[in-house]
Amino acid sequence: MSCDIFIKAERSLLGLIINGNKTAAEAGKELSVRNFQLPAHQIIHRHIAMLRCEKINISATELIVHLKNVKDDLYSIGGTGVIEKLIEAGNAVDPSKVPDLVKILTQKKAETSKPSLTRSQQIELGGKADQLAASFFRLYADEAKNPPKALIIAGGVEMWPEDRLVIIGGMPGTGKTAIAGAKSVLDLIKQGAHVVVLNYEMRHQASLQRLISCASYGTKTPIETTAIIKRVADVDEIQTIWGVNISQQPGTITLIRPDGPAELEATLTQIRGDHPDGKIVVIYDYLQRMPWNEEIIEPRTRTTRTLRMIQSIANTYGAHSIVIVSVNRSGYGKADMTAYKEAGEIESDADIAVVLTLGRINSCGEVENIECMEDIIKERRQPEVMVLVNVVKQRNESEKQFAVNFIKRYQAFEAGPRVSGAFYSPTDAKEDKKDKGQGDKKDQKQEPAPVQPPLDGVKSNHETPVAL
């Protein structure tokens, strides 16, 4: 049975309960959060149970107030729009179908071996305090044996399960698309995550070229991005890189370019159905180019609205969102929140905020941020630059900064000296850069290989979704 059938059944039953259908309300008493797949639906079911225990008549108004007052769960589910969709689903279904809906949801429980739920969602409501406490501490004991793991992105940033919205911004030339759309994608699929990339800046073909080139860096046959674009690289080498470094990883990659959230939701529904317990990461490249709210003229308002939609989708499907954003021209050298164009919304909404700036090793052998605009323009034209990854916000953790070297011709990154505690000494870093510069000159003198045909199976139409 497809995942879409389960989700429709969840929406219909919850909608009937909110609309005051007594048959649906009685049936809902027999269900637990484990019978619901979407995290937003689990939260709503939990609050309905709480209203029932408090002997409050269940209605849309009471539910919204309760969601807002308890840990502000109204924000967690994606706002009142989610409640409105449930009401519409309840109005569209025949109340006599309640037994069929319950049958679908209970069947789902039997088919699902391990529900993907958070600790708070697994605690059953309606029991005595000591029973709730026993369940609570039992779940803590389970997590002590199997602690949650963070996903590593952007060359070293830890993204924990509760980190739903990650913002990455930077000036042109710092590799924000490469670090999010290539480096992080490759790292995530190696960690078993299922990645969906929404690219509004380039075609799917260009995204694939970056992935292949980045994946080839560090192998015996690194392939420059320009070589793939010009079809001068050896096709067998490209296919080997693709097979070993990308397609054989435990995670998956899907490339889409939707005009609105409906196509993305359909894609995520399918992925969540195929991988009920899998980690899903959606990468948006980039926020200011997304055409989701074009009817809103004012840029700041449009961006805020789009961010709210992104958060709603993440909460509904239990996914992580990595959003690439542009920065103020006046903030090119700033390593703080003021670099963002919409600092107010990002500062309040983001769980993790990263600003990429250019760095260099000064005369004292120390890493420093380049703030002078003249020096920034000169440095970012170089084929290889030092990029400072400034984590300017991470909930419950202190701000941090580390350096990576961005090799533009491969769209790849390698470890650079840390601001506190180097990967290697500044002297070694200088020698490495000198050696690489010599290597670049040698590579430039090489004659290009004969022109090869396009990659098999790779479509150049950027409107066509590509599942990898």
FIRO-984630 format. One record per residue (C-alpha): residue number from 1; residue in three letters; x, y, z. Coordinates in Angstrom, 3 decimals, padded with zeros to 6 digits. Example, Ala and Ser with C-alpha at 12.3 -4.5 7.8 and 13.67 -1.06 7.14 Angstrom:
# residues 2
REC/1/Ala/012.300/-004.500/007.800
REC/2/Ser/013.670/-001.060/007.140
END
This chain:
# residues 468
REC/1/Met/000.000/000.000/000.000
REC/2/Ser/001.442/003.374/-001.034
REC/3/Cys/002.497/006.051/001.440
REC/4/Asp/000.052/008.510/-000.160
REC/5/Ile/-002.929/006.373/000.916
REC/6/Phe/-001.761/006.422/004.536
REC/7/Ile/-001.289/010.205/004.547
REC/8/Lys/-004.714/010.807/002.974
REC/9/Ala/-006.274/008.554/005.619
REC/10/Glu/-004.500/010.502/008.388
REC/11/Arg/-005.694/013.831/007.015
REC/12/Ser/-009.268/012.650/006.531
REC/13/Leu/-009.627/011.149/010.014
REC/14/Leu/-008.046/014.106/011.801
REC/15/Gly/-010.201/016.480/009.730
REC/16/Leu/-013.361/014.624/010.759
REC/17/Ile/-012.333/014.783/014.426
REC/18/Ile/-011.636/018.523/014.230
REC/19/Asn/-014.988/019.048/012.476
REC/20/Gly/-016.746/017.421/015.444
REC/21/Asn/-017.638/014.010/013.987
REC/22/Lys/-018.407/011.784/017.024
REC/23/Thr/-017.718/008.498/015.228
REC/24/Ala/-014.263/009.697/014.186
REC/25/Ala/-013.594/011.048/017.690
REC/26/Glu/-014.399/007.675/019.260
REC/27/Ala/-012.228/005.887/016.711
REC/28/Gly/-009.381/008.307/017.416
REC/29/Lys/-009.320/007.235/021.058
REC/30/Glu/-008.135/003.784/019.963
REC/31/Leu/-005.219/005.171/017.949
REC/32/Ser/-001.796/006.316/019.174
REC/33/Val/000.853/008.540/017.656
REC/34/Arg/002.457/005.386/016.249
REC/35/Asn/-000.483/005.038/013.858
REC/36/Phe/000.357/008.366/012.191
REC/37/Gln/003.276/008.811/009.823
REC/38/Leu/003.742/012.560/009.405
REC/39/Pro/005.280/014.329/012.430
REC/40/Ala/002.755/017.189/012.132
REC/41/His/-000.127/014.710/012.322
REC/42/Gln/001.465/013.023/015.340
REC/43/Ile/001.627/016.365/017.167
REC/44/Ile/-001.997/017.181/016.305
REC/45/His/-003.199/013.750/017.472
REC/46/Arg/-001.286/014.277/020.707
REC/47/His/-002.995/017.626/021.333
REC/48/Ile/-006.419/016.181/020.539
REC/49/Ala/-005.744/013.558/023.222
REC/50/Met/-004.751/016.315/025.653
REC/51/Leu/-007.964/018.261/024.949
REC/52/Arg/-009.928/015.080/025.542
REC/53/Cys/-008.195/014.508/028.890
REC/54/Glu/-008.888/018.103/029.905
REC/55/Lys/-012.573/017.577/028.938
REC/56/Ile/-012.482/020.386/026.381
REC/57/Asn/-014.690/020.125/023.296
REC/58/Ile/-012.512/019.519/020.272
REC/59/Ser/-012.748/022.225/017.623
REC/60/Ala/-010.393/024.019/015.272
REC/61/Thr/-010.320/027.083/017.540
REC/62/Glu/-009.553/025.129/020.732
REC/63/Leu/-006.934/023.019/018.937
REC/64/Ile/-005.107/026.061/017.553
REC/65/Val/-005.046/027.739/020.989
REC/66/His/-003.765/024.534/022.608
REC/67/Leu/-001.065/024.054/019.957
REC/68/Lys/000.107/027.617/020.468
REC/69/Asn/000.198/027.465/024.255
REC/70/Val/002.010/024.126/024.634
REC/71/Lys/005.631/024.614/023.519
REC/72/Asp/004.254/026.682/020.606
REC/73/Asp/003.584/023.480/018.668
REC/74/Leu/001.462/025.495/016.237
REC/75/Tyr/004.737/026.809/014.845
REC/76/Ser/006.190/023.276/014.792
REC/77/Ile/003.425/021.840/012.597
REC/78/Gly/003.670/024.692/010.096
REC/79/Gly/000.958/027.106/011.239
REC/80/Thr/-002.811/027.302/010.923
REC/81/Gly/-002.615/026.401/007.228
REC/82/Val/-002.071/022.754/008.201
REC/83/Ile/-005.258/022.799/010.310
REC/84/Glu/-007.173/024.348/007.413
REC/85/Lys/-006.016/021.553/005.079
REC/86/Leu/-007.193/018.945/007.583
REC/87/Ile/-010.604/020.617/007.829
REC/88/Glu/-010.879/020.576/004.023
REC/89/Ala/-009.937/016.879/003.967
REC/90/Gly/-012.560/016.156/006.632
REC/91/Asn/-015.244/017.971/004.648
REC/92/Ala/-014.366/016.028/001.505
REC/93/Val/-014.697/012.518/003.018
REC/94/Asp/-017.870/010.569/003.746
REC/95/Pro/-018.207/010.070/007.547
REC/96/Ser/-019.336/006.493/006.916
REC/97/Lys/-015.765/005.765/005.745
REC/98/Val/-014.359/006.150/009.276
REC/99/Pro/-013.972/002.346/009.822
REC/100/Asp/-012.078/002.105/006.524
REC/101/Leu/-009.764/004.971/007.539
REC/102/Val/-009.045/003.341/010.902
REC/103/Lys/-008.342/000.037/009.155
REC/104/Ile/-005.781/001.709/006.902
REC/105/Leu/-004.007/003.400/009.827
REC/106/Thr/-003.930/000.259/012.004
REC/107/Gln/-002.675/-001.750/009.038
REC/108/Lys/000.122/000.783/008.637
REC/109/Lys/001.103/000.192/012.266
REC/110/Ala/001.473/-003.518/011.625
REC/111/Glu/003.485/-002.946/008.436
REC/112/Thr/005.890/-000.431/010.002
REC/113/Ser/008.690/-002.194/011.858
REC/114/Lys/010.159/000.867/013.554
REC/115/Pro/008.321/004.222/013.696
REC/116/Ser/010.398/007.339/013.176
REC/117/Leu/009.253/009.396/016.152
REC/118/Thr/010.830/011.843/018.551
REC/119/Arg/010.970/011.202/022.290
REC/120/Ser/008.113/013.578/023.076
REC/121/Gln/005.902/012.081/020.369
REC/122/Gln/006.328/008.541/021.705
REC/123/Ile/005.040/009.325/025.207
REC/124/Glu/001.425/008.162/025.404
REC/125/Leu/-000.990/010.656/026.967
REC/126/Gly/-003.973/010.139/029.233
REC/127/Gly/-002.243/007.974/031.882
REC/128/Lys/-001.190/008.773/035.420
REC/129/Ala/001.907/010.835/036.152
REC/130/Asp/003.922/007.828/037.328
REC/131/Gln/003.064/005.925/034.146
REC/132/Leu/004.137/008.863/032.003
REC/133/Ala/007.367/009.181/033.972
REC/134/Ala/008.137/005.477/033.535
REC/135/Ser/007.651/005.776/029.766
REC/136/Phe/009.713/008.970/029.685
REC/137/Phe/012.722/007.488/031.498
REC/138/Arg/012.487/004.248/029.526
REC/139/Leu/012.900/006.258/026.322
REC/140/Tyr/015.898/008.059/027.837
REC/141/Ala/017.447/004.673/028.623
REC/142/Asp/016.878/003.573/025.001
REC/143/Glu/018.607/006.686/023.693
REC/144/Ala/021.497/006.150/026.110
REC/145/Lys/022.125/002.790/024.403
REC/146/Asn/021.537/004.175/020.899
REC/147/Pro/022.342/007.900/021.016
REC/148/Pro/021.204/010.030/018.052
REC/149/Lys/023.860/010.956/015.522
REC/150/Ala/024.501/014.277/013.848
REC/151/Leu/024.780/014.651/010.087
REC/152/Ile/027.988/016.397/009.018
REC/153/Ile/027.530/019.147/006.416
REC/154/Ala/029.500/022.075/004.968
REC/155/Gly/032.848/020.433/005.638
REC/156/Gly/032.437/020.077/009.418
REC/157/Val/029.159/021.549/010.742
REC/158/Glu/027.143/019.134/012.908
REC/159/Met/023.422/019.042/012.058
REC/160/Trp/021.520/017.288/014.877
REC/161/Pro/018.003/015.780/014.541
REC/162/Glu/016.392/018.887/016.069
REC/163/Asp/018.181/021.230/013.624
REC/164/Arg/015.444/021.591/010.989
REC/165/Leu/016.507/024.822/009.248
REC/166/Val/020.104/025.537/008.212
REC/167/Ile/020.963/028.795/006.434
REC/168/Ile/024.177/029.116/004.397
REC/169/Gly/025.124/032.493/002.946
REC/170/Gly/028.167/033.991/001.328
REC/171/Met/029.445/036.396/-001.291
REC/172/Pro/030.083/035.220/-004.891
REC/173/Gly/033.287/033.220/-005.105
REC/174/Thr/033.137/031.626/-001.641
REC/175/Gly/031.578/028.414/-002.953
REC/176/Lys/028.220/028.496/-001.150
REC/177/Thr/026.555/026.456/-003.919
REC/178/Ala/029.510/024.076/-004.124
REC/179/Ile/029.666/023.495/-000.368
REC/180/Ala/025.892/022.941/-000.082
REC/181/Gly/025.003/021.491/-003.485
REC/182/Ala/028.068/019.295/-004.046
REC/183/Lys/030.259/018.766/-000.961
REC/184/Ser/027.366/018.477/001.514
REC/185/Val/025.303/016.317/-000.872
REC/186/Leu/028.147/013.820/-001.251
REC/187/Asp/028.802/013.788/002.494
REC/188/Leu/025.103/013.288/003.257
REC/189/Ile/024.548/010.318/000.923
REC/190/Lys/027.637/008.647/002.393
REC/191/Gln/025.914/008.997/005.785
REC/192/Gly/022.776/007.347/004.389
REC/193/Ala/020.622/010.476/003.997
REC/194/His/018.117/010.950/001.192
REC/195/Val/018.838/014.335/-000.403
REC/196/Val/016.475/016.411/-002.540
REC/197/Val/018.094/019.347/-004.345
REC/198/Leu/016.002/022.276/-005.620
REC/199/Asn/018.294/024.234/-007.917
REC/200/Tyr/016.984/027.523/-009.267
REC/201/Glu/020.399/028.833/-010.289
REC/202/Met/021.556/026.197/-012.774
REC/203/Arg/020.266/023.275/-014.822
REC/204/His/020.301/019.671/-013.629
REC/205/Gln/023.143/018.950/-016.079
REC/206/Ala/025.364/021.547/-014.398
REC/207/Ser/024.480/020.169/-010.954
REC/208/Leu/025.545/016.687/-012.049
REC/209/Gln/028.792/018.024/-013.473
REC/210/Arg/029.629/019.653/-010.137
REC/211/Leu/028.799/016.475/-008.240
REC/212/Ile/031.009/014.332/-010.472
REC/213/Ser/033.926/016.761/-010.379
REC/214/Cys/033.705/017.167/-006.588
REC/215/Ala/033.457/013.379/-006.123
REC/216/Ser/036.527/012.861/-008.304
REC/217/Tyr/038.739/015.160/-006.246
REC/218/Gly/041.177/013.127/-004.210
REC/219/Thr/040.956/010.092/-006.508
REC/220/Lys/043.625/008.893/-008.939
REC/221/Thr/041.782/010.535/-011.824
REC/222/Pro/040.371/013.913/-010.690
REC/223/Ile/038.179/015.498/-013.374
REC/224/Glu/037.858/019.244/-013.704
REC/225/Thr/034.345/020.675/-014.024
REC/226/Thr/035.271/022.464/-017.263
REC/227/Ala/036.464/019.154/-018.729
REC/228/Ile/033.028/017.612/-018.178
REC/229/Ile/031.282/020.674/-019.592
REC/230/Lys/033.450/020.579/-022.744
REC/231/Arg/033.204/016.754/-022.980
REC/232/Val/036.998/016.381/-023.021
REC/233/Ala/037.205/014.002/-020.049
REC/234/Asp/037.308/010.225/-020.497
REC/235/Val/033.768/008.805/-020.283
REC/236/Asp/034.944/005.594/-018.599
REC/237/Glu/036.623/007.626/-015.849
REC/238/Ile/033.453/009.685/-015.352
REC/239/Gln/031.282/006.580/-015.104
REC/240/Thr/033.725/005.009/-012.634
REC/241/Ile/033.608/008.091/-010.413
REC/242/Trp/029.803/008.121/-010.651
REC/243/Gly/029.466/004.446/-009.807
REC/244/Val/031.920/004.218/-006.917
REC/245/Asn/031.603/007.647/-005.281
REC/246/Ile/027.930/008.469/-005.878
REC/247/Ser/025.513/005.767/-007.022
REC/248/Gln/026.872/003.066/-004.681
REC/249/Gln/026.444/005.167/-001.523
REC/250/Pro/023.707/004.234/000.998
REC/251/Gly/021.795/007.487/000.464
REC/252/Thr/019.979/008.846/-002.593
REC/253/Ile/019.882/012.086/-004.597
REC/254/Thr/016.850/013.612/-006.330
REC/255/Leu/017.042/016.774/-008.450
REC/256/Ile/013.862/018.802/-009.013
REC/257/Arg/012.944/022.377/-009.882
REC/258/Pro/009.311/022.900/-008.808
REC/259/Asp/007.346/026.100/-009.365
REC/260/Gly/005.590/025.586/-006.028
REC/261/Pro/005.529/023.326/-002.982
REC/262/Ala/003.092/020.721/-004.435
REC/263/Glu/005.709/018.876/-006.536
REC/264/Leu/008.185/018.901/-003.650
REC/265/Glu/005.561/017.500/-001.268
REC/266/Ala/004.771/014.712/-003.754
REC/267/Thr/008.481/013.847/-003.987
REC/268/Leu/008.902/013.839/-000.199
REC/269/Thr/005.771/011.705/000.230
REC/270/Gln/007.286/009.088/-002.062
REC/271/Ile/010.679/009.187/-000.320
REC/272/Arg/009.109/008.980/003.149
REC/273/Gly/007.008/006.026/001.951
REC/274/Asp/010.089/004.213/000.607
REC/275/His/012.213/005.086/003.666
REC/276/Pro/009.922/005.500/006.740
REC/277/Asp/012.864/005.842/009.137
REC/278/Gly/015.301/007.538/006.751
REC/279/Lys/016.846/010.966/007.190
REC/280/Ile/015.645/013.411/004.535
REC/281/Val/017.529/016.605/003.681
REC/282/Val/016.140/019.212/001.258
REC/283/Ile/018.623/021.709/-000.208
REC/284/Tyr/017.221/024.966/-001.663
REC/285/Asp/019.517/026.851/-004.066
REC/286/Tyr/018.777/029.583/-003.546
REC/287/Leu/016.167/031.442/-001.452
REC/288/Gln/015.995/034.746/-003.334
REC/289/Arg/015.414/032.984/-006.692
REC/290/Met/012.629/030.665/-005.578
REC/291/Pro/009.411/031.494/-007.530
REC/292/Trp/007.017/030.268/-004.832
REC/293/Asn/005.448/033.591/-003.824
REC/294/Glu/005.888/035.798/-006.864
REC/295/Glu/002.547/037.521/-006.217
REC/296/Ile/004.201/039.214/-003.220
REC/297/Ile/006.080/042.246/-004.548
REC/298/Glu/008.033/043.320/-001.458
REC/299/Pro/011.233/041.155/-001.372
REC/300/Arg/011.559/040.924/002.401
REC/301/Thr/007.931/039.842/002.836
REC/302/Arg/008.233/037.330/-000.014
REC/303/Thr/011.379/035.820/001.509
REC/304/Thr/009.751/035.560/004.930
REC/305/Arg/006.722/033.816/003.440
REC/306/Thr/008.912/031.361/001.519
REC/307/Leu/010.910/030.545/004.653
REC/308/Arg/007.659/029.798/006.498
REC/309/Met/006.616/027.401/003.718
REC/310/Ile/010.007/025.672/003.841
REC/311/Gln/009.690/025.216/007.600
REC/312/Ser/006.151/023.880/007.276
REC/313/Ile/007.256/021.257/004.744
REC/314/Ala/010.228/020.256/006.916
REC/315/Asn/008.021/019.809/009.979
REC/316/Thr/005.380/017.872/008.037
REC/317/Tyr/007.829/015.335/006.603
REC/318/Gly/010.394/015.280/009.398
REC/319/Ala/013.066/016.625/007.059
REC/320/His/016.075/018.910/007.402
REC/321/Ser/016.230/022.048/005.224
REC/322/Ile/019.476/023.609/004.003
REC/323/Val/018.739/026.987/002.417
REC/324/Ile/021.350/028.927/000.450
REC/325/Val/020.872/032.700/000.658
REC/326/Ser/022.587/035.764/-000.742
REC/327/Val/024.213/038.365/001.473
REC/328/Asn/024.338/042.159/001.444
REC/329/Arg/027.051/043.644/-000.751
REC/330/Ser/028.022/045.740/002.253
REC/331/Gly/028.309/042.515/004.267
REC/332/Tyr/030.802/040.700/002.036
REC/333/Gly/033.493/040.780/004.704
REC/334/Lys/031.238/040.365/007.739
REC/335/Ala/031.286/037.138/009.709
REC/336/Asp/028.032/037.681/011.633
REC/337/Met/024.245/037.822/011.196
REC/338/Thr/024.305/041.325/009.723
REC/339/Ala/025.715/039.878/006.493
REC/340/Tyr/022.305/038.443/005.556
REC/341/Lys/019.804/040.502/003.573
REC/342/Glu/016.927/039.360/005.792
REC/343/Ala/018.813/039.147/009.089
REC/344/Gly/015.738/039.526/011.311
REC/345/Glu/013.835/036.521/009.952
REC/346/Ile/016.925/034.338/009.597
REC/347/Glu/018.164/035.141/013.091
REC/348/Ser/014.859/034.034/014.636
REC/349/Asp/013.993/031.102/012.343
REC/350/Ala/017.312/029.361/011.696
REC/351/Asp/018.566/026.554/013.914
REC/352/Ile/021.996/026.867/012.292
REC/353/Ala/023.262/029.919/010.379
REC/354/Val/026.538/029.826/008.439
REC/355/Val/028.294/032.750/006.759
REC/356/Leu/031.111/032.024/004.280
REC/357/Thr/033.862/034.634/004.024
REC/358/Leu/037.286/034.742/002.400
REC/359/Gly/040.299/034.228/004.618
REC/360/Arg/044.064/034.407/004.394
REC/361/Ile/047.187/033.785/006.442
REC/362/Asn/048.683/037.099/007.526
REC/363/Ser/052.343/038.010/008.013
REC/364/Cys/052.236/036.603/011.560
REC/365/Gly/051.181/033.182/010.278
REC/366/Glu/047.643/033.551/011.636
REC/367/Val/044.327/033.038/009.843
REC/368/Glu/042.312/036.224/009.417
REC/369/Asn/039.061/037.257/007.759
REC/370/Ile/039.422/039.533/004.711
REC/371/Glu/037.267/042.624/005.251
REC/372/Cys/038.698/045.148/002.801
REC/373/Met/036.515/045.183/-000.349
REC/374/Glu/039.490/045.765/-002.654
REC/375/Asp/041.278/042.726/-001.219
REC/376/Ile/038.060/040.657/-001.403
REC/377/Ile/037.592/041.384/-005.122
REC/378/Lys/041.236/040.541/-005.824
REC/379/Glu/041.225/037.324/-003.765
REC/380/Arg/037.969/035.823/-005.005
REC/381/Arg/039.286/035.848/-008.591
REC/382/Gln/041.933/033.300/-007.633
REC/383/Pro/041.489/029.650/-008.769
REC/384/Glu/041.904/028.488/-005.161
REC/385/Val/040.857/030.443/-002.087
REC/386/Met/040.689/029.951/001.657
REC/387/Val/037.074/030.055/002.849
REC/388/Leu/036.181/030.663/006.494
REC/389/Val/033.064/028.738/007.547
REC/390/Asn/031.587/030.969/010.254
REC/391/Val/028.842/029.230/012.263
REC/392/Val/027.243/032.438/013.569
REC/393/Lys/024.280/030.632/015.144
REC/394/Gln/023.711/027.096/016.408
REC/395/Arg/021.054/026.460/019.018
REC/396/Asn/022.441/025.352/022.393
REC/397/Glu/026.014/025.637/021.126
REC/398/Ser/028.586/028.400/020.926
REC/399/Glu/029.603/030.090/017.681
REC/400/Lys/032.607/028.579/015.897
REC/401/Gln/034.760/029.112/012.861
REC/402/Phe/036.972/026.872/010.748
REC/403/Ala/038.770/027.172/007.432
REC/404/Val/038.583/025.105/004.257
REC/405/Asn/040.380/025.474/000.958
REC/406/Phe/038.029/025.867/-002.039
REC/407/Ile/039.465/024.397/-005.254
REC/408/Lys/037.236/025.991/-007.869
REC/409/Arg/038.124/023.878/-010.896
REC/410/Tyr/036.946/020.754/-009.042
REC/411/Gln/034.202/022.488/-007.013
REC/412/Ala/035.813/020.687/-004.063
REC/413/Phe/036.949/021.523/-000.559
REC/414/Glu/039.782/020.268/001.582
REC/415/Ala/040.674/020.918/005.208
REC/416/Gly/042.416/024.185/005.904
REC/417/Pro/043.952/025.586/009.096
REC/418/Arg/041.488/025.961/011.985
REC/419/Val/041.162/029.343/013.643
REC/420/Ser/041.766/027.637/016.985
REC/421/Gly/043.952/024.528/016.705
REC/422/Ala/045.190/024.013/013.147
REC/423/Phe/044.706/020.929/010.996
REC/424/Tyr/048.278/021.663/010.025
REC/425/Ser/050.640/024.553/010.581
REC/426/Pro/050.359/027.868/008.704
REC/427/Thr/053.812/027.205/007.244
REC/428/Asp/052.606/023.914/005.763
REC/429/Ala/049.520/025.668/004.442
REC/430/Lys/051.687/028.220/002.623
REC/431/Glu/053.854/025.471/001.100
REC/432/Asp/050.781/023.496/000.049
REC/433/Lys/049.296/026.501/-001.695
REC/434/Lys/052.625/027.195/-003.420
REC/435/Asp/052.879/023.581/-004.632
REC/436/Lys/049.278/023.582/-005.841
REC/437/Gly/049.903/026.811/-007.740
REC/438/Gln/052.767/025.138/-009.588
REC/439/Gly/050.549/022.155/-010.246
REC/440/Asp/047.890/024.421/-011.702
REC/441/Lys/050.375/025.853/-014.195
REC/442/Lys/051.429/022.379/-015.319
REC/443/Asp/047.821/021.326/-015.743
REC/444/Gln/047.084/024.390/-017.852
REC/445/Lys/049.814/023.407/-020.344
REC/446/Gln/048.310/019.965/-020.971
REC/447/Glu/046.488/019.446/-024.253
REC/448/Pro/042.768/018.650/-023.879
REC/449/Ala/041.637/015.093/-024.563
REC/450/Pro/039.477/014.333/-027.643
REC/451/Val/035.836/015.416/-027.429
REC/452/Gln/033.569/012.691/-025.992
REC/453/Pro/029.779/012.247/-026.342
REC/454/Pro/027.429/013.332/-023.522
REC/455/Leu/026.904/011.181/-020.441
REC/456/Asp/024.406/008.387/-020.948
REC/457/Gly/021.163/008.851/-019.039
REC/458/Val/021.798/012.485/-018.113
REC/459/Lys/019.099/014.862/-019.313
REC/460/Ser/019.839/018.487/-020.096
REC/461/Asn/016.257/019.717/-019.676
REC/462/His/016.325/021.501/-016.325
REC/463/Glu/012.559/021.208/-015.932
REC/464/Thr/012.691/017.397/-015.823
REC/465/Pro/013.132/015.836/-012.341
REC/466/Val/016.123/013.534/-012.093
REC/467/Ala/016.144/010.792/-009.448
REC/468/Leu/019.586/009.346/-008.851
END
